[in-house]
Amino acid sequence: MCSIKHLLTIQQQAWPVYASLTTLDGLAQWWTPNVNGEPDEGGTIRFYFDDYYKEMQVMKNDPAEKVVWRCTEGVEEWIDTIITFQIIKTSEQACTLVFNHDKWVAYSRMFYQCSYDWAMFLRSLKRYHETGKGQPFPDQHAWELPQ
C-alpha cells in the first residue's frame, strides 16, 4: 500500500484548525465551497468539484487531535483510502498538522496528482488560518506570491 504524507505548521491554535476539518463551513473555506453532509463521527460528507464528487465516511473525530475519513465514493483509486488529519499543539498559538492519505493500491498518475493537489489544499488550509482567506476549489492553483 502507498501513502501520501504531508506535514505543516499552522500559526493557529489547535481548536480552530480542528473546526475547519469538522464543520461544513470550515471545510468550505479551504477545500471546496460545495460541501454537504454530516461531519460528526459516523456521518458522511460529500465534496463537490464541478460535476464530480468525493464522499467520505467520518471514521474518527477526536476533538482538537485527530480526524479520520474513509472514501466511500469517488474515482476508483480513492475508494477505501483513509485520510487522517492529526493535530499536534506546538505552542499556545501554533500547531502541526500531520496529514496522511493511506491505503492507495499503487503508485500511479492519480496518486502523484493527488499528492500535489493535497499539498495545494493544505496550503489553502494554512492560509485560511494565518490570513483569514483560503483558496478552495476552483482557485487552489491561483496562488499569489508572498509580498
N, CA and C atoms as a LAMMPS dump frame, in Angstrom:
ITEM: TIMESTEP
0
ITEM: NUMBER OF ATOMS
441
ITEM: BOX BOUNDS ff ff ff
-5.0000000000000000e+02 5.0000000000000000e+02
-5.0000000000000000e+02 5.0000000000000000e+02
-5.0000000000000000e+02 5.0000000000000000e+02
ITEM: ATOMS id mol type element x y z
1 1 1 N 0.841 -1.188 0
2 1 2 C 0 0 0
3 1 3 C 0.884 1.25 0
4 2 1 N 0.392 2.287 -0.649
5 2 2 C 1.114 3.548 -0.778
6 2 3 C 0.409 4.627 0.034
7 3 1 N 1.172 5.628 0.445
8 3 2 C 0.616 6.708 1.259
9 3 3 C 1.124 8.061 0.797
10 4 1 N 0.244 9.035 0.816
11 4 2 C 0.604 10.435 0.626
12 4 3 C 0.787 11.007 2.021
13 5 1 N 1.874 11.728 2.237
14 5 2 C 2.145 12.295 3.559
15 5 3 C 2.571 13.746 3.416
16 6 1 N 2.031 14.578 4.297
17 6 2 C 2.412 15.987 4.349
18 6 3 C 2.441 16.406 5.809
19 7 1 N 3.269 17.385 6.103
20 7 2 C 3.381 17.926 7.452
21 7 3 C 3.51 19.435 7.317
22 8 1 N 2.727 20.18 8.097
23 8 2 C 2.849 21.625 8.04
24 8 3 C 2.563 22.242 9.394
25 9 1 N 3.226 23.358 9.648
26 9 2 C 2.989 24.137 10.85
27 9 3 C 2.004 25.229 10.5
28 10 1 N 1.001 25.382 11.347
29 10 2 C -0.018 26.413 11.148
30 10 3 C 0.024 27.342 12.355
31 11 1 N 0.149 28.625 12.101
32 11 2 C 0.176 29.61 13.181
33 11 3 C -1.259 29.887 13.633
34 12 1 N -1.781 28.912 14.35
35 12 2 C -3.15 28.964 14.865
36 12 3 C -3.269 27.911 15.965
37 13 1 N -4.152 28.137 16.907
38 13 2 C -4.399 27.152 17.947
39 13 3 C -5.056 25.914 17.338
40 14 1 N -4.957 24.797 18.053
41 14 2 C -5.476 23.527 17.548
42 14 3 C -6.991 23.54 17.347
43 15 1 N -7.751 24.163 18.228
44 15 2 C -9.22 24.112 18.134
45 15 3 C -9.758 24.722 16.841
46 16 1 N -9.317 25.911 16.427
47 16 2 C -9.823 26.438 15.151
48 16 3 C -9.433 25.57 13.951
49 17 1 N -8.247 24.977 13.981
50 17 2 C -7.848 24.08 12.894
51 17 3 C -8.764 22.865 12.881
52 18 1 N -9.006 22.302 14.039
53 18 2 C -9.939 21.175 14.159
54 18 3 C -11.313 21.548 13.597
55 19 1 N -11.807 22.743 13.937
56 19 2 C -13.119 23.184 13.447
57 19 3 C -13.146 23.277 11.931
58 20 1 N -12.021 23.638 11.316
59 20 2 C -12.005 23.743 9.853
60 20 3 C -11.991 22.376 9.182
61 21 1 N -11.801 21.316 9.952
62 21 2 C -11.832 19.943 9.446
63 21 3 C -13.136 19.232 9.8
64 22 1 N -13.928 19.824 10.685
65 22 2 C -15.091 19.119 11.216
66 22 3 C -16.401 19.896 11.114
67 23 1 N -16.389 21.021 10.411
68 23 2 C -17.627 21.761 10.158
69 23 3 C -17.735 22.003 8.659
70 24 1 N -18.962 22.052 8.164
71 24 2 C -19.153 22.285 6.732
72 24 3 C -18.616 23.649 6.323
73 25 1 N -18.852 24.665 7.144
74 25 2 C -18.328 25.996 6.828
75 25 3 C -16.805 25.997 6.824
76 26 1 N -16.208 25.336 7.798
77 26 2 C -14.747 25.275 7.845
78 26 3 C -14.168 24.58 6.628
79 27 1 N -14.728 23.45 6.246
80 27 2 C -14.256 22.703 5.069
81 27 3 C -14.405 23.527 3.794
82 28 1 N -15.472 24.32 3.72
83 28 2 C -15.725 25.146 2.536
84 28 3 C -14.69 26.255 2.379
85 29 1 N -14.042 26.633 3.465
86 29 2 C -13.083 27.735 3.418
87 29 3 C -11.748 27.354 2.785
88 30 1 N -11.442 26.047 2.763
89 30 2 C -10.109 25.673 2.26
90 30 3 C -10.118 24.549 1.226
91 31 1 N -11.171 23.711 1.148
92 31 2 C -11.152 22.597 0.185
93 31 3 C -12.101 22.841 -0.982
94 32 1 N -13.386 22.855 -0.73
95 32 2 C -14.35 23.192 -1.776
96 32 3 C -15.558 23.835 -1.117
97 33 1 N -16.071 24.921 -1.703
98 33 2 C -17.227 25.576 -1.089
99 33 3 C -18.518 24.772 -1.228
100 34 1 N -18.525 23.794 -2.106
101 34 2 C -19.728 22.992 -2.325
102 34 3 C -19.588 21.671 -1.565
103 35 1 N -19.986 21.701 -0.308
104 35 2 C -19.856 20.544 0.582
105 35 3 C -21.154 20.409 1.383
106 36 1 N -21.577 19.165 1.608
107 36 2 C -22.739 18.946 2.459
108 36 3 C -22.591 17.613 3.177
109 37 1 N -23.469 17.377 4.117
110 37 2 C -23.44 16.123 4.859
111 37 3 C -23.341 16.34 6.349
112 38 1 N -22.925 15.289 7.035
113 38 2 C -22.832 15.278 8.494
114 38 3 C -21.382 15.025 8.896
115 39 1 N -20.665 16.075 9.342
116 39 2 C -19.246 15.914 9.646
117 39 3 C -18.927 15.292 11.013
118 40 1 N -19.945 14.904 11.78
119 40 2 C -19.688 14.252 13.063
120 40 3 C -19.257 12.807 12.842
121 41 1 N -18.599 12.218 13.841
122 41 2 C -18.153 10.828 13.75
123 41 3 C -19.336 9.929 13.395
124 42 1 N -19.13 9.063 12.407
125 42 2 C -20.176 8.185 11.913
126 42 3 C -20.966 8.775 10.751
127 43 1 N -20.807 10.071 10.519
128 43 2 C -21.524 10.736 9.44
129 43 3 C -20.812 10.594 8.099
130 44 1 N -21.419 11.169 7.09
131 44 2 C -20.876 11.154 5.733
132 44 3 C -20.848 12.578 5.207
133 45 1 N -19.744 12.936 4.565
134 45 2 C -19.587 14.26 3.969
135 45 3 C -19.365 14.073 2.477
136 46 1 N -20.02 14.917 1.682
137 46 2 C -19.84 14.865 0.229
138 46 3 C -19.227 16.189 -0.234
139 47 1 N -18.126 16.088 -0.99
140 47 2 C -17.386 17.235 -1.509
141 47 3 C -17.546 17.275 -3.025
142 48 1 N -18.058 18.395 -3.542
143 48 2 C -18.309 18.528 -4.978
144 48 3 C -17.23 19.379 -5.639
145 49 1 N -16.806 18.937 -6.815
146 49 2 C -15.822 19.628 -7.637
147 49 3 C -16.403 19.676 -9.048
148 50 1 N -17.16 20.726 -9.365
149 50 2 C -17.924 20.824 -10.607
150 50 3 C -18.873 19.629 -10.711
151 51 1 N -18.716 18.783 -11.732
152 51 2 C -19.65 17.664 -11.926
153 51 3 C -19.157 16.359 -11.289
154 52 1 N -18.152 16.453 -10.44
155 52 2 C -17.552 15.292 -9.786
156 52 3 C -17.661 15.467 -8.277
157 53 1 N -17.747 14.373 -7.552
158 53 2 C -17.755 14.479 -6.091
159 53 3 C -16.985 13.319 -5.464
160 54 1 N -16.589 13.55 -4.2
161 54 2 C -15.986 12.523 -3.353
162 54 3 C -16.852 12.451 -2.099
163 55 1 N -17.074 11.244 -1.604
164 55 2 C -17.851 11.072 -0.386
165 55 3 C -16.971 10.415 0.666
166 56 1 N -16.991 10.966 1.871
167 56 2 C -16.159 10.47 2.973
168 56 3 C -17.027 10.073 4.158
169 57 1 N -16.732 8.916 4.703
170 57 2 C -17.337 8.491 5.964
171 57 3 C -16.403 8.965 7.07
172 58 1 N -16.952 9.641 8.067
173 58 2 C -16.142 10.125 9.186
174 58 3 C -15.933 8.958 10.15
175 59 1 N -14.711 8.449 10.178
176 59 2 C -14.376 7.277 10.999
177 59 3 C -14.01 7.656 12.436
178 60 1 N -13.337 8.79 12.584
179 60 2 C -12.877 9.216 13.909
180 60 3 C -12.901 10.729 13.948
181 61 1 N -13.271 11.251 15.1
182 61 2 C -13.375 12.681 15.287
183 61 3 C -12.989 12.979 16.733
184 62 1 N -11.686 12.979 17.016
185 62 2 C -11.196 13.255 18.366
186 62 3 C -10.95 14.752 18.499
187 63 1 N -11.737 15.441 19.317
188 63 2 C -11.657 16.897 19.401
189 63 3 C -10.242 17.452 19.551
190 64 1 N -9.923 18.34 18.614
191 64 2 C -8.651 19.073 18.55
192 64 3 C -7.426 18.175 18.438
193 65 1 N -7.619 16.896 18.061
194 65 2 C -6.474 16 17.943
195 65 3 C -6.418 15.225 16.628
196 66 1 N -7.51 14.604 16.213
197 66 2 C -7.441 13.738 15.039
198 66 3 C -8.807 13.621 14.369
199 67 1 N -8.758 13.63 13.03
200 67 2 C -9.935 13.397 12.203
201 67 3 C -9.543 12.343 11.169
202 68 1 N -10.378 11.318 11.014
203 68 2 C -10.093 10.244 10.054
204 68 3 C -11.318 10.029 9.186
205 69 1 N -11.096 10.013 7.86
206 69 2 C -12.151 9.736 6.892
207 69 3 C -11.795 8.504 6.081
208 70 1 N -12.819 7.81 5.595
209 70 2 C -12.656 6.729 4.606
210 70 3 C -13.457 7.119 3.383
211 71 1 N -12.819 7.115 2.227
212 71 2 C -13.507 7.466 0.992
213 71 3 C -14.441 6.324 0.592
214 72 1 N -15.717 6.644 0.42
215 72 2 C -16.712 5.633 0.046
216 72 3 C -17.217 5.81 -1.383
217 73 1 N -17.072 7.021 -1.938
218 73 2 C -17.463 7.276 -3.328
219 73 3 C -16.493 8.269 -3.934
220 74 1 N -16.224 8.085 -5.209
221 74 2 C -15.308 8.956 -5.944
222 74 3 C -14.653 8.148 -7.046
223 75 1 N -13.52 8.617 -7.52
224 75 2 C -12.81 7.838 -8.532
225 75 3 C -12.36 6.521 -7.906
226 76 1 N -12.251 5.501 -8.704
227 76 2 C -11.972 4.153 -8.215
228 76 3 C -10.737 4.089 -7.315
229 77 1 N -9.674 4.796 -7.671
230 77 2 C -8.442 4.72 -6.887
231 77 3 C -8.592 5.286 -5.476
232 78 1 N -9.583 6.143 -5.269
233 78 2 C -9.804 6.729 -3.947
234 78 3 C -10.628 5.817 -3.044
235 79 1 N -11.448 4.95 -3.59
236 79 2 C -12.37 4.155 -2.777
237 79 3 C -11.594 3.334 -1.743
238 80 1 N -12.035 3.414 -0.501
239 80 2 C -11.458 2.737 0.663
240 80 3 C -10.097 3.269 1.084
241 81 1 N -9.642 4.386 0.5
242 81 2 C -8.44 5.011 1.036
243 81 3 C -8.826 5.728 2.329
244 82 1 N -7.842 5.941 3.188
245 82 2 C -8.061 6.538 4.504
246 82 3 C -7.292 7.856 4.581
247 83 1 N -7.992 8.907 4.996
248 83 2 C -7.399 10.235 5.122
249 83 3 C -7.384 10.597 6.603
250 84 1 N -6.191 10.933 7.1
251 84 2 C -6.03 11.257 8.515
252 84 3 C -5.413 12.637 8.671
253 85 1 N -6.05 13.449 9.508
254 85 2 C -5.519 14.754 9.894
255 85 3 C -5.207 14.656 11.387
256 86 1 N -3.944 14.703 11.748
257 86 2 C -3.565 14.687 13.16
258 86 3 C -3.056 16.076 13.525
259 87 1 N -3.603 16.647 14.583
260 87 2 C -3.25 17.993 15.018
261 87 3 C -2.429 17.888 16.293
262 88 1 N -1.241 18.478 16.268
263 88 2 C -0.355 18.445 17.43
264 88 3 C -0.102 19.876 17.877
265 89 1 N -0.497 20.195 19.088
266 89 2 C -0.26 21.535 19.631
267 89 3 C 1.242 21.713 19.834
268 90 1 N 1.796 22.771 19.257
269 90 2 C 3.229 23.021 19.398
270 90 3 C 3.521 24.235 20.266
271 91 1 N 2.538 25.129 20.415
272 91 2 C 2.655 26.278 21.304
273 91 3 C 1.245 26.799 21.551
274 92 1 N 1.139 27.893 22.295
275 92 2 C -0.185 28.461 22.556
276 92 3 C -0.823 29.001 21.288
277 93 1 N -0.026 29.35 20.287
278 93 2 C -0.56 29.957 19.071
279 93 3 C -0.223 29.193 17.799
280 94 1 N 0.231 27.949 17.904
281 94 2 C 0.599 27.194 16.697
282 94 3 C 0.356 25.702 16.913
283 95 1 N 0.186 25.025 15.788
284 95 2 C 0.062 23.571 15.821
285 95 3 C 0.7 23.002 14.56
286 96 1 N 0.986 21.721 14.62
287 96 2 C 1.498 20.998 13.467
288 96 3 C 0.398 20.073 12.988
289 97 1 N 0.177 20.066 11.682
290 97 2 C -0.791 19.159 11.091
291 97 3 C -0.029 18.06 10.371
292 98 1 N -0.275 16.819 10.789
293 98 2 C 0.305 15.649 10.13
294 98 3 C -0.82 15.053 9.297
295 99 1 N -0.599 15.012 7.995
296 99 2 C -1.618 14.558 7.051
297 99 3 C -1.16 13.27 6.384
298 100 1 N -2.034 12.273 6.367
299 100 2 C -1.777 11.026 5.638
300 100 3 C -2.999 10.68 4.795
301 101 1 N -2.743 10.255 3.574
302 101 2 C -3.796 9.688 2.729
303 101 3 C -3.308 8.291 2.381
304 102 1 N -3.787 7.304 3.126
305 102 2 C -3.252 5.946 3.115
306 102 3 C -4.115 4.972 2.311
307 103 1 N -3.537 3.801 2.117
308 103 2 C -4.18 2.631 1.501
309 103 3 C -4.383 2.773 -0.002
310 104 1 N -3.51 3.55 -0.651
311 104 2 C -3.515 3.558 -2.108
312 104 3 C -2.981 2.218 -2.573
313 105 1 N -3.586 1.653 -3.583
314 105 2 C -3.184 0.335 -4.076
315 105 3 C -1.821 0.382 -4.76
316 106 1 N -1.537 1.475 -5.486
317 106 2 C -0.282 1.543 -6.24
318 106 3 C 0.102 2.992 -6.489
319 107 1 N 1.388 3.201 -6.728
320 107 2 C 1.833 4.495 -7.22
321 107 3 C 1.31 4.624 -8.643
322 108 1 N 0.634 5.705 -8.92
323 108 2 C 0.017 5.891 -10.233
324 108 3 C -0.003 7.38 -10.55
325 109 1 N -0.401 7.688 -11.747
326 109 2 C -0.548 9.09 -12.139
327 109 3 C -1.52 9.798 -11.186
328 110 1 N -2.631 9.145 -10.849
329 110 2 C -3.614 9.714 -9.93
330 110 3 C -3.008 9.935 -8.542
331 111 1 N -2.215 8.981 -8.057
332 111 2 C -1.553 9.111 -6.76
333 111 3 C -0.689 10.372 -6.727
334 112 1 N 0.155 10.537 -7.745
335 112 2 C 1.056 11.693 -7.778
336 112 3 C 0.291 12.992 -7.924
337 113 1 N -0.757 13.018 -8.733
338 113 2 C -1.574 14.222 -8.886
339 113 3 C -2.256 14.571 -7.566
340 114 1 N -2.755 13.56 -6.873
341 114 2 C -3.425 13.81 -5.594
342 114 3 C -2.45 14.32 -4.543
343 115 1 N -1.227 13.822 -4.552
344 115 2 C -0.229 14.323 -3.622
345 115 3 C -0.002 15.818 -3.831
346 116 1 N 0.128 16.212 -5.086
347 116 2 C 0.292 17.627 -5.419
348 116 3 C -0.948 18.415 -4.994
349 117 1 N -2.135 17.912 -5.345
350 117 2 C -3.366 18.623 -5.01
351 117 3 C -3.541 18.762 -3.504
352 118 1 N -3.24 17.699 -2.746
353 118 2 C -3.337 17.803 -1.287
354 118 3 C -2.389 18.874 -0.762
355 119 1 N -1.18 18.948 -1.309
356 119 2 C -0.236 19.984 -0.869
357 119 3 C -0.834 21.372 -1.09
358 120 1 N -1.466 21.575 -2.24
359 120 2 C -2.081 22.867 -2.539
360 120 3 C -3.252 23.149 -1.602
361 121 1 N -4.09 22.146 -1.356
362 121 2 C -5.234 22.367 -0.47
363 121 3 C -4.802 22.549 0.984
364 122 1 N -3.763 21.849 1.398
365 122 2 C -3.264 22.052 2.765
366 122 3 C -2.649 23.436 2.909
367 123 1 N -2.045 23.916 1.849
368 123 2 C -1.546 25.294 1.85
369 123 3 C -2.728 26.255 1.974
370 124 1 N -3.83 25.94 1.318
371 124 2 C -5.047 26.731 1.44
372 124 3 C -5.544 26.74 2.89
373 125 1 N -5.514 25.574 3.544
374 125 2 C -5.902 25.474 4.953
375 125 3 C -5.014 26.361 5.821
376 126 1 N -3.723 26.285 5.6
377 126 2 C -2.767 27.109 6.353
378 126 3 C -3.049 28.596 6.131
379 127 1 N -3.244 28.979 4.877
380 127 2 C -3.517 30.382 4.568
381 127 3 C -4.836 30.84 5.188
382 128 1 N -5.823 29.968 5.176
383 128 2 C -7.107 30.317 5.791
384 128 3 C -6.898 30.698 7.252
385 129 1 N -6.1 29.936 7.966
386 129 2 C -5.881 30.221 9.38
387 129 3 C -4.92 31.364 9.631
388 130 1 N -3.987 31.578 8.753
389 130 2 C -2.983 32.612 9.001
390 130 3 C -3.332 33.961 8.387
391 131 1 N -4.21 33.978 7.38
392 131 2 C -4.561 35.248 6.735
393 131 3 C -6.061 35.518 6.747
394 132 1 N -6.862 34.498 7.073
395 132 2 C -8.303 34.663 7.061
396 132 3 C -8.951 34.298 5.737
397 133 1 N -8.132 33.912 4.742
398 133 2 C -8.686 33.562 3.435
399 133 3 C -7.933 32.385 2.836
400 134 1 N -8.656 31.267 2.669
401 134 2 C -8.088 30.118 1.983
402 134 3 C -8.298 30.249 0.484
403 135 1 N -7.852 29.258 -0.257
404 135 2 C -8.066 29.225 -1.701
405 135 3 C -8.624 27.861 -2.078
406 136 1 N -9.913 27.645 -1.753
407 136 2 C -10.528 26.359 -2.068
408 136 3 C -10.777 26.21 -3.565
409 137 1 N -11.16 25.001 -3.972
410 137 2 C -11.553 24.754 -5.35
411 137 3 C -12.577 25.806 -5.759
412 138 1 N -12.522 26.376 -6.93
413 138 2 C -11.625 26.072 -8.048
414 138 3 C -10.375 26.934 -8.088
415 139 1 N -10.108 27.687 -7.029
416 139 2 C -8.995 28.641 -7.036
417 139 3 C -7.702 28.135 -6.432
418 140 1 N -7.576 26.829 -6.182
419 140 2 C -6.414 26.312 -5.473
420 140 3 C -5.108 26.499 -6.22
421 141 1 N -5.153 26.7 -7.533
422 141 2 C -3.915 26.878 -8.285
423 141 3 C -3.602 28.343 -8.57
424 142 1 N -4.433 29.248 -8.076
425 142 2 C -4.246 30.661 -8.347
426 142 3 C -3.463 31.335 -7.204
427 143 1 N -2.314 30.767 -6.875
428 143 2 C -1.544 31.26 -5.73
429 143 3 C -0.871 32.577 -6.058
430 144 1 N -0.916 33.468 -5.085
431 144 2 C -0.175 34.713 -5.213
432 144 3 C 1.157 34.531 -4.511
433 145 1 N 2.181 35.129 -5.065
434 145 2 C 3.472 35.086 -4.392
435 145 3 C 3.413 35.978 -3.157
436 146 1 N 4.117 35.589 -2.084
437 146 2 C 4.117 36.42 -0.877
438 146 3 C 4.646 37.819 -1.184
439 147 1 N 4.075 38.816 -0.524
440 147 2 C 4.502 40.219 -0.709
441 147 3 C 5.776 40.492 0.057
